[in-house]
Amino acid sequence: MASSDPAAPRRFLALWFPFLPSDRLWLAQGHGLSPEAPLAFVEKQKGAMRLVSLNRAAVEAGLAPGLGLADARAIVPELAIHHHDPVADAELLDRLADRCTRYTPMVAVEPPDGIMLDITGSTHLAGGEGPLVQAVQGHFADWRITVRLAPGSSAEAAHALARFGHGEAGGEQATIRALPVAALALDPESELALRRAGLKTVGDVLDRPRKVIAARFGPASVYRLERLVGVSAKPIVPRSPAPRRRFRRRFAEPIASHDYAIGIVRELLAEANLRLVEEDLGGRAFEARFFRVDGLVRHLRVETGLPTRDEAAIARLFDERLDSLADPLDPGFGFDSVELEVLQVQSLKPSQEDIEGEARSDSPLAGMLDILATRLGRNRLLRFGPNDSYIPENGQIPSVALDTPEACIWPRPQVGEPPARPLHLFDPPQRITVISEVPDGAPRRFRWRRKLHDVVRQEGPERIAAEWWKGSDDPLGRDRLTRDYYRIEDSDGRRYWVFRHGLHAREVASPEWYLHGLFA
């Protein structure tokens, strides 16, 4: 708990997530992203598309927020673009704040990309301020979340050091003096006026009389300056945390039996489910904690794709997690307590039973997905959803299977009509040799895998132009060529999906042909 002694010197820890949107995207679809590929999030501002947020690779390539999309494309042609989603970013920031409550109950969210912790009286739980900072850093590193941290004697000092400090040696006040005037968090006009007056750092401003600064640059500059150096301080307003669903069993004597400790987890699951039933909720994430007498705490976490109150199913997931541990659950000199917490919940109304009295399942695959994700790792089990792209091989996007997606509708052919897209898609498309009556005509014969096929029926062409608003990944520009697709059938009754890559004489001198898919 944080100290209640008003005389105790207060300590704060600021967390800054400089790449929060790109980290969120990686968490959602990490297997489809490369950290070395420049990525930007854009939104329309003053009639033009502008960069709002970037990943590390885009920053290192020389881009900055506020830059126009056209200018950014000129600097980094291969830049990948996503639309800015502040709601999703805020939801992730709130989830990260939830995780910070394990270090202190005094947690405040600083939108759009920061969290402030009041760690006064809480540092001893981690062995000191330094170990606490390292623990927080390591926790988010395990999540693949980029974070910069800085402790300070005031919330404003910690905030400025996290964003503008570079780990300089020396005391806090000396470090603050070396910060740029941007650390004062003034409006752009006041910041520009300070720079034009030759005041480049906080120390430059501190060396001037307060009355002169207030008269020339406004009282807000003095107010921010005094808050930054700790002359005046204001406590943070902690967020209202969600109610904790935590259940604990303490033992009069340490227990050294691994099986007995797991049995206690099953009993705590029963208690947790009683609470969830009362609240019409189901659990999505559960964490068991085993406290050893030597101070070591072991954590076991399981997740489900759908909210559940099935005690047996959750217990099976914990068994799977135990079996997959590289480091066995060693009781050492014994466990003195076991704790279970329901970390994530979702509404779960009573289910409709069928005629035999069995509850209907929303997804027959849910149980299997939960077990596989527990055994293999949640980020290794993917499902595909539709993606807004005209290019066939980009028409789907992977996401983590346990992250239940919003309901989506895949395109379906009209009743009685053949499918417009094949069931099997080659990625990459396979090169074929085609004979046609004219260079830009339909195929009459083609060779694939050393076998010649005669075309007896064909439909097309279906023309798909390149997505010009997206960056090119091919230095030769082949992904900028137009495609003409044909559905064809050979003399053996097999149906194929082929395309001519490039417009004859307009884009290329001699277009190439590819087989992209097979129909049933």
C-alpha positions as CSV (number, residue, x, y, z in Angstrom):
1,M,0.0,0.0,0.0
2,A,1.1,3.6,-0.6
3,S,2.2,5.4,2.5
4,S,-0.4,7.5,4.3
5,D,2.2,9.6,6.1
6,P,1.8,13.2,4.8
7,A,5.4,14.0,5.8
8,A,6.9,11.2,3.7
9,P,8.6,12.4,0.5
10,R,6.5,11.6,-2.4
11,R,7.8,9.6,-5.3
12,F,6.2,9.1,-8.7
13,L,6.9,6.9,-11.7
14,A,5.9,8.1,-15.2
15,L,5.4,5.6,-18.0
16,W,5.4,6.8,-21.6
17,F,4.4,4.5,-24.5
18,P,5.9,6.3,-27.5
19,F,4.7,3.6,-30.0
20,L,1.4,2.7,-28.4
21,P,-0.7,2.4,-31.7
22,S,1.9,0.2,-33.5
23,D,2.4,-1.9,-30.3
24,R,-1.4,-2.4,-30.2
25,L,-1.4,-3.5,-33.9
26,W,1.4,-6.0,-33.1
27,L,-0.5,-7.5,-30.2
28,A,-3.5,-7.9,-32.5
29,Q,-1.8,-9.4,-35.6
30,G,1.9,-9.7,-34.7
31,H,2.5,-12.5,-37.1
32,G,1.7,-10.3,-40.1
33,L,4.0,-7.4,-39.1
34,S,7.7,-6.8,-39.4
35,P,9.2,-4.5,-36.8
36,E,11.7,-3.3,-39.4
37,A,9.0,-2.1,-41.8
38,P,8.1,1.6,-41.4
39,L,4.5,2.0,-40.3
40,A,2.3,5.1,-39.8
41,F,-1.2,5.9,-38.5
42,V,-3.0,8.7,-40.3
43,E,-6.1,10.8,-40.0
44,K,-7.6,13.7,-41.9
45,Q,-6.6,17.0,-40.5
46,K,-7.5,20.4,-42.1
47,G,-8.5,18.6,-45.4
48,A,-5.3,16.5,-45.7
49,M,-4.2,13.1,-44.5
50,R,-1.4,13.6,-41.9
51,L,0.7,11.3,-39.8
52,V,-0.5,10.9,-36.2
53,S,1.6,8.1,-34.9
54,L,4.6,6.1,-36.1
55,N,6.5,3.0,-35.2
56,R,10.2,3.0,-34.4
57,A,11.3,2.1,-37.9
58,A,9.3,5.1,-39.4
59,V,10.9,7.5,-36.8
60,E,14.4,6.2,-37.6
61,A,13.6,6.7,-41.3
62,G,13.1,10.5,-40.7
63,L,9.3,10.8,-40.4
64,A,7.5,12.7,-37.7
65,P,3.8,13.2,-36.6
66,G,2.1,16.1,-38.4
67,L,3.8,15.4,-41.7
68,G,1.5,15.1,-44.7
69,L,1.0,11.7,-46.1
70,A,2.2,12.7,-49.6
71,D,5.4,14.1,-48.2
72,A,5.9,11.0,-46.0
73,R,5.5,8.8,-49.1
74,A,8.1,10.8,-50.9
75,I,10.6,10.3,-48.0
76,V,9.7,6.6,-47.4
77,P,8.0,5.0,-50.4
78,E,7.5,1.7,-48.7
79,L,5.6,3.2,-45.7
80,A,2.7,1.1,-44.6
81,I,-0.5,3.0,-43.6
82,H,-3.2,2.3,-41.1
83,H,-6.0,4.6,-40.0
84,H,-5.7,6.1,-36.5
85,D,-8.0,4.5,-33.9
86,P,-7.9,6.6,-30.7
87,V,-10.6,4.5,-29.1
88,A,-8.6,1.3,-29.5
89,D,-5.5,3.0,-28.2
90,A,-7.4,4.3,-25.1
91,E,-8.7,0.8,-24.4
92,L,-5.2,-0.6,-24.5
93,L,-3.9,2.2,-22.3
94,D,-6.6,1.3,-19.8
95,R,-5.6,-2.3,-19.8
96,L,-2.0,-1.4,-19.2
97,A,-3.1,0.8,-16.3
98,D,-4.9,-2.3,-14.9
99,R,-1.6,-4.1,-14.9
100,C,0.2,-1.3,-13.0
101,T,-2.1,-1.8,-10.0
102,R,0.1,-4.8,-9.0
103,Y,2.8,-2.2,-8.1
104,T,0.7,0.5,-6.4
105,P,-3.1,1.3,-6.1
106,M,-2.4,4.9,-7.0
107,V,-2.5,4.8,-10.8
108,A,-3.6,7.6,-13.1
109,V,-4.0,7.5,-16.9
110,E,-2.5,10.3,-18.9
111,P,-4.0,10.1,-22.4
112,P,-3.1,9.5,-25.1
113,D,0.1,7.6,-24.3
114,G,1.0,7.8,-20.6
115,I,0.4,6.4,-17.1
116,M,1.5,7.9,-13.8
117,L,2.1,5.9,-10.7
118,D,2.4,7.3,-7.1
119,I,4.9,4.8,-5.7
120,T,5.3,6.5,-2.3
121,G,5.5,3.7,0.3
122,S,5.3,1.0,-2.3
123,T,8.9,0.6,-3.4
124,H,9.8,-1.8,-0.5
125,L,7.6,-4.4,-2.1
126,A,10.1,-4.8,-4.9
127,G,13.2,-4.2,-2.8
128,G,13.6,-0.5,-3.6
129,E,12.9,2.1,-6.2
130,G,15.5,0.7,-8.7
131,P,14.2,-2.9,-8.6
132,L,10.6,-1.6,-8.9
133,V,11.5,0.4,-12.1
134,Q,13.2,-2.7,-13.5
135,A,10.2,-4.9,-12.6
136,V,7.8,-2.6,-14.4
137,Q,10.1,-2.3,-17.4
138,G,10.5,-6.1,-17.6
139,H,6.7,-6.7,-17.3
140,F,5.9,-4.6,-20.4
141,A,8.9,-6.0,-22.3
142,D,7.4,-9.4,-21.9
143,W,4.3,-8.0,-23.5
144,R,6.4,-6.5,-26.4
145,I,5.2,-3.1,-25.3
146,T,7.8,-0.2,-25.7
147,V,7.8,2.0,-22.6
148,R,10.1,4.7,-21.2
149,L,10.1,5.1,-17.5
150,A,11.4,7.8,-15.1
151,P,10.9,8.3,-11.4
152,G,10.6,11.8,-9.9
153,S,9.8,13.8,-6.8
154,S,6.7,15.2,-8.5
155,A,4.4,13.9,-11.2
156,E,5.4,16.7,-13.6
157,A,9.1,16.0,-13.1
158,A,8.6,12.3,-13.8
159,H,6.4,13.1,-16.8
160,A,9.1,15.4,-18.3
161,L,12.0,13.0,-17.5
162,A,10.3,10.1,-19.2
163,R,9.6,12.0,-22.4
164,F,12.7,14.2,-22.7
165,G,15.3,12.8,-20.4
166,H,18.1,10.6,-21.8
167,G,19.4,9.0,-18.6
168,E,21.9,11.7,-17.8
169,A,24.1,11.3,-14.8
170,G,23.5,13.7,-11.9
171,G,20.7,14.6,-9.6
172,E,17.1,15.1,-10.5
173,Q,17.3,18.9,-10.5
174,A,20.4,19.0,-12.6
175,T,18.8,16.7,-15.1
176,I,15.6,18.8,-15.2
177,R,17.6,22.0,-15.9
178,A,19.1,20.3,-19.0
179,L,15.7,19.4,-20.4
180,P,14.4,21.4,-23.5
181,V,11.7,24.0,-22.9
182,A,9.2,21.5,-24.5
183,A,9.3,19.7,-21.2
184,L,7.3,22.6,-19.7
185,A,4.3,21.4,-21.8
186,L,3.3,24.9,-22.8
187,D,1.2,25.8,-25.8
188,P,3.1,25.9,-29.2
189,E,3.1,29.8,-29.3
190,S,4.6,30.2,-25.8
191,E,7.2,27.5,-26.5
192,L,8.2,29.2,-29.8
193,A,8.4,32.5,-28.0
194,L,10.8,31.1,-25.4
195,R,13.1,29.7,-28.1
196,R,13.1,32.9,-30.0
197,A,14.2,34.7,-26.8
198,G,17.2,32.4,-26.6
199,L,15.8,30.2,-23.8
200,K,16.5,26.7,-25.0
201,T,16.4,24.7,-21.8
202,V,14.5,24.6,-18.5
203,G,17.6,25.9,-16.8
204,D,17.7,29.0,-19.0
205,V,14.1,29.8,-17.9
206,L,15.0,29.1,-14.2
207,D,17.8,31.6,-14.3
208,R,15.4,34.4,-15.2
209,P,13.3,36.3,-12.6
210,R,9.8,34.8,-12.3
211,K,8.1,38.2,-12.7
212,V,9.9,38.8,-16.0
213,I,8.9,35.3,-17.3
214,A,5.3,35.8,-16.3
215,A,5.1,39.3,-17.8
216,R,6.6,38.3,-21.1
217,F,5.4,34.7,-21.6
218,G,2.3,34.5,-19.4
219,P,1.6,33.2,-15.9
220,A,1.1,29.7,-17.2
221,S,4.9,29.4,-18.0
222,V,5.7,30.2,-14.3
223,Y,3.0,27.8,-13.1
224,R,4.4,25.0,-15.2
225,L,8.0,25.8,-14.2
226,E,7.2,25.6,-10.5
227,R,5.3,22.4,-10.9
228,L,8.2,20.9,-12.8
229,V,10.9,21.8,-10.3
230,G,8.7,20.8,-7.3
231,V,8.1,24.3,-5.8
232,S,4.4,23.6,-6.0
233,A,3.0,20.1,-6.3
234,K,-0.4,18.6,-6.9
235,P,-1.2,14.9,-6.2
236,I,-2.4,12.7,-9.0
237,V,-6.0,11.8,-9.3
238,P,-6.0,8.0,-9.4
239,R,-8.4,6.2,-11.7
240,S,-11.2,4.2,-10.3
241,P,-10.1,0.6,-10.6
242,A,-12.4,-2.2,-11.6
243,P,-13.5,-4.3,-8.7
244,R,-11.0,-7.0,-7.9
245,R,-12.2,-10.6,-8.1
246,R,-9.4,-12.1,-6.0
247,F,-9.7,-15.2,-3.9
248,R,-7.0,-16.4,-1.5
249,R,-6.3,-19.3,0.8
250,R,-3.7,-19.0,3.6
251,F,-2.2,-21.9,5.4
252,A,-1.3,-22.2,9.1
253,E,1.7,-24.3,8.0
254,P,3.6,-24.2,4.7
255,I,2.5,-27.0,2.3
256,A,5.1,-28.8,0.2
257,S,2.7,-30.8,-1.9
258,H,2.4,-29.7,-5.5
259,D,-0.9,-31.6,-6.0
260,Y,-2.4,-30.1,-2.9
261,A,-1.7,-26.6,-4.1
262,I,-3.3,-27.3,-7.4
263,G,-6.3,-28.7,-5.6
264,I,-6.7,-25.4,-3.7
265,V,-6.8,-23.7,-7.1
266,R,-9.8,-25.8,-8.0
267,E,-11.5,-24.8,-4.7
268,L,-10.9,-21.2,-5.4
269,L,-12.3,-21.6,-8.9
270,A,-15.6,-22.7,-7.3
271,E,-15.6,-19.6,-5.2
272,A,-14.8,-17.4,-8.2
273,N,-17.6,-18.9,-10.2
274,L,-20.2,-18.2,-7.5
275,R,-19.2,-14.6,-7.7
276,L,-19.4,-14.6,-11.5
277,V,-22.9,-16.2,-11.4
278,E,-24.1,-13.4,-9.1
279,E,-22.8,-10.8,-11.5
280,D,-23.9,-12.5,-14.7
281,L,-20.3,-12.5,-15.8
282,G,-17.9,-15.0,-17.3
283,G,-14.2,-15.1,-17.0
284,R,-11.8,-14.6,-20.0
285,A,-8.5,-14.6,-18.1
286,F,-7.5,-16.3,-14.8
287,E,-4.2,-16.2,-12.9
288,A,-3.2,-18.4,-10.1
289,R,-0.4,-17.3,-7.8
290,F,1.6,-19.5,-5.5
291,F,3.4,-17.7,-2.6
292,R,6.4,-19.5,-1.3
293,V,7.7,-19.0,2.3
294,D,11.0,-17.7,0.9
295,G,9.2,-14.8,-0.9
296,L,9.2,-16.2,-4.4
297,V,5.8,-16.0,-6.2
298,R,5.0,-18.2,-9.1
299,H,2.3,-17.1,-11.6
300,L,0.1,-19.3,-13.8
301,R,-2.2,-17.5,-16.3
302,V,-4.8,-19.0,-18.7
303,E,-7.1,-17.4,-21.1
304,T,-10.3,-18.4,-23.0
305,G,-11.7,-17.2,-26.3
306,L,-15.2,-16.9,-24.8
307,P,-16.4,-16.0,-21.3
308,T,-16.9,-19.1,-19.2
309,R,-17.8,-20.3,-15.8
310,D,-17.0,-24.0,-16.5
311,E,-14.8,-25.0,-13.5
312,A,-13.7,-28.2,-15.1
313,A,-12.7,-26.6,-18.4
314,I,-10.7,-23.9,-16.6
315,A,-9.0,-26.5,-14.4
316,R,-8.0,-28.4,-17.5
317,L,-6.4,-25.3,-18.9
318,F,-4.3,-24.9,-15.7
319,D,-3.3,-28.5,-16.0
320,E,-2.2,-27.8,-19.6
321,R,-0.2,-24.8,-18.5
322,L,1.5,-26.8,-15.8
323,D,2.5,-29.5,-18.3
324,S,3.9,-26.9,-20.7
325,L,6.2,-25.3,-18.1
326,A,9.9,-25.4,-18.8
327,D,10.5,-24.7,-15.1
328,P,8.3,-27.0,-12.9
329,L,6.2,-25.5,-10.1
330,D,8.7,-26.1,-7.3
331,P,7.3,-25.5,-3.8
332,G,10.8,-25.1,-2.3
333,F,10.3,-25.0,1.5
334,G,6.5,-24.8,1.0
335,F,3.7,-22.5,-0.1
336,D,2.1,-20.4,2.6
337,S,-0.8,-19.1,0.5
338,V,-2.4,-19.6,-2.9
339,E,-4.4,-16.9,-4.7
340,L,-6.7,-16.9,-7.8
341,E,-7.7,-13.8,-9.6
342,V,-10.2,-13.3,-12.4
343,L,-8.3,-10.8,-14.5
344,Q,-10.8,-10.2,-17.3
345,V,-14.5,-10.7,-17.4
346,Q,-17.3,-10.3,-19.9
347,S,-21.1,-10.5,-19.7
348,L,-22.4,-14.0,-19.7
349,K,-26.2,-14.4,-19.5
350,P,-27.8,-17.8,-18.6
351,S,-27.6,-20.0,-21.7
352,Q,-30.6,-21.8,-23.4
353,E,-30.6,-25.5,-22.8
354,D,-31.5,-28.0,-25.5
355,I,-34.2,-30.7,-25.3
356,E,-31.8,-33.1,-23.5
357,G,-30.9,-30.5,-20.8
358,E,-27.5,-29.6,-22.1
359,A,-26.4,-26.1,-22.6
360,R,-25.9,-24.9,-26.1
361,S,-22.3,-23.8,-26.9
362,D,-21.7,-20.6,-28.8
363,S,-18.7,-22.2,-30.4
364,P,-18.0,-25.9,-30.6
365,L,-14.3,-25.0,-31.3
366,A,-14.0,-22.7,-28.3
367,G,-12.8,-25.4,-25.9
368,M,-10.3,-26.8,-28.4
369,L,-8.9,-23.3,-29.1
370,D,-8.5,-22.6,-25.4
371,I,-6.5,-25.8,-24.9
372,L,-4.3,-25.3,-28.0
373,A,-3.6,-21.7,-27.1
374,T,-2.6,-22.7,-23.6
375,R,-0.4,-25.4,-24.8
376,L,1.3,-23.6,-27.7
377,G,1.0,-19.9,-26.6
378,R,-1.8,-17.5,-27.3
379,N,0.0,-15.6,-30.1
380,R,0.7,-18.8,-32.0
381,L,-2.9,-19.7,-32.7
382,L,-4.4,-17.5,-35.4
383,R,-7.7,-17.2,-37.2
384,F,-8.3,-15.3,-40.5
385,G,-10.8,-12.6,-41.1
386,P,-11.7,-10.5,-44.1
387,N,-9.4,-7.6,-45.0
388,D,-10.5,-4.5,-47.0
389,S,-8.2,-5.1,-50.0
390,Y,-8.8,-5.6,-53.7
391,I,-5.7,-7.8,-54.1
392,P,-6.8,-11.4,-53.6
393,E,-3.8,-12.6,-51.5
394,N,-4.4,-9.6,-49.2
395,G,-8.1,-10.3,-48.8
396,Q,-7.7,-11.8,-45.4
397,I,-5.8,-10.9,-42.2
398,P,-4.6,-13.0,-39.3
399,S,-5.5,-12.3,-35.7
400,V,-5.0,-14.0,-32.4
401,A,-7.7,-16.7,-32.1
402,L,-8.5,-16.0,-28.5
403,D,-9.3,-12.3,-29.3
404,T,-12.9,-12.8,-30.2
405,P,-13.4,-10.6,-33.4
406,E,-16.5,-8.6,-34.2
407,A,-19.1,-10.4,-36.3
408,C,-18.1,-10.3,-40.0
409,I,-19.7,-11.5,-43.2
410,W,-17.6,-13.1,-45.9
411,P,-18.7,-12.5,-49.5
412,R,-20.9,-15.3,-50.8
413,P,-22.0,-16.1,-54.3
414,Q,-25.7,-15.9,-55.2
415,V,-27.7,-19.1,-54.9
416,G,-27.0,-21.3,-57.9
417,E,-24.0,-19.2,-59.0
418,P,-20.4,-20.6,-59.0
419,P,-18.0,-19.1,-56.5
420,A,-16.2,-16.0,-57.8
421,R,-13.1,-17.0,-55.9
422,P,-11.4,-20.4,-55.7
423,L,-11.3,-22.5,-52.5
424,H,-7.5,-23.0,-52.8
425,L,-5.3,-20.0,-53.4
426,F,-1.6,-20.2,-54.2
427,D,0.6,-17.7,-52.4
428,P,2.7,-16.7,-54.3
429,P,0.8,-17.3,-57.6
430,Q,2.5,-20.0,-59.8
431,R,3.9,-19.0,-63.2
432,I,2.3,-20.6,-66.3
433,T,2.9,-20.4,-70.0
434,V,-0.2,-19.3,-72.0
435,I,-1.2,-19.4,-75.7
436,S,-3.9,-17.0,-76.7
437,E,-5.3,-15.7,-80.0
438,V,-4.2,-12.1,-79.3
439,P,-1.8,-10.7,-76.7
440,D,-4.5,-9.2,-74.6
441,G,-7.1,-12.0,-75.2
442,A,-8.3,-14.9,-73.2
443,P,-6.1,-18.0,-72.7
444,R,-6.7,-21.0,-75.1
445,R,-4.0,-23.3,-73.9
446,F,-1.6,-23.2,-70.9
447,R,1.2,-25.2,-69.5
448,W,1.5,-25.8,-65.8
449,R,3.9,-28.1,-64.1
450,R,5.1,-29.4,-67.4
451,K,1.6,-30.5,-68.5
452,L,-0.4,-28.9,-71.3
453,H,-4.0,-28.0,-70.7
454,D,-6.6,-27.1,-73.3
455,V,-9.1,-24.5,-72.3
456,V,-12.7,-25.4,-73.2
457,R,-14.6,-22.7,-71.2
458,Q,-13.6,-19.3,-69.9
459,E,-15.2,-16.3,-68.1
460,G,-13.5,-12.9,-67.9
461,P,-11.7,-10.8,-67.7
462,E,-12.1,-9.4,-64.2
463,R,-9.8,-6.5,-64.0
464,I,-8.1,-5.6,-60.6
465,A,-6.0,-2.5,-60.6
466,A,-3.2,-1.9,-58.2
467,E,-3.9,-0.2,-54.8
468,W,-2.1,3.0,-55.8
469,W,-2.7,4.6,-52.3
470,K,-0.5,2.0,-50.6
471,G,3.2,1.9,-50.8
472,S,5.1,-0.4,-53.1
473,D,7.1,-3.3,-51.6
474,D,8.7,-4.2,-55.0
475,P,11.6,-2.1,-56.1
476,L,10.8,-3.1,-59.7
477,G,7.2,-1.9,-59.3
478,R,5.6,-5.2,-60.3
479,D,3.0,-4.9,-57.6
480,R,1.8,-1.7,-59.4
481,L,0.7,-3.7,-62.5
482,T,-3.0,-4.3,-63.4
483,R,-4.3,-7.9,-63.3
484,D,-6.8,-9.4,-65.7
485,Y,-8.4,-12.5,-64.1
486,Y,-10.1,-15.4,-65.9
487,R,-12.0,-18.4,-64.6
488,I,-11.2,-21.2,-67.0
489,E,-12.0,-24.9,-67.4
490,D,-9.8,-27.5,-69.1
491,S,-10.8,-30.5,-71.2
492,D,-10.6,-32.7,-68.0
493,G,-13.2,-30.6,-66.2
494,R,-10.8,-28.9,-63.8
495,R,-11.4,-25.2,-63.1
496,Y,-8.6,-22.7,-62.6
497,W,-8.2,-19.1,-61.7
498,V,-5.5,-17.4,-63.8
499,F,-4.5,-13.8,-64.5
500,R,-2.4,-11.8,-66.9
501,H,0.0,-9.5,-65.0
502,G,0.2,-6.1,-66.7
503,L,-1.6,-4.5,-69.6
504,H,-0.1,-5.3,-73.0
505,A,1.9,-2.5,-74.5
506,R,0.7,0.0,-71.9
507,E,2.3,-1.3,-68.8
508,V,4.6,-4.1,-70.1
509,A,5.8,-5.2,-73.5
510,S,5.0,-8.9,-72.8
511,P,2.7,-9.7,-69.9
512,E,3.3,-12.7,-67.7
513,W,0.6,-15.2,-66.8
514,Y,0.0,-16.8,-63.4
515,L,-2.2,-19.5,-61.9
516,H,-3.6,-18.1,-58.7
517,G,-6.1,-20.7,-57.5
518,L,-8.0,-23.9,-58.0
519,F,-11.8,-24.3,-57.8
520,A,-13.4,-27.4,-56.4
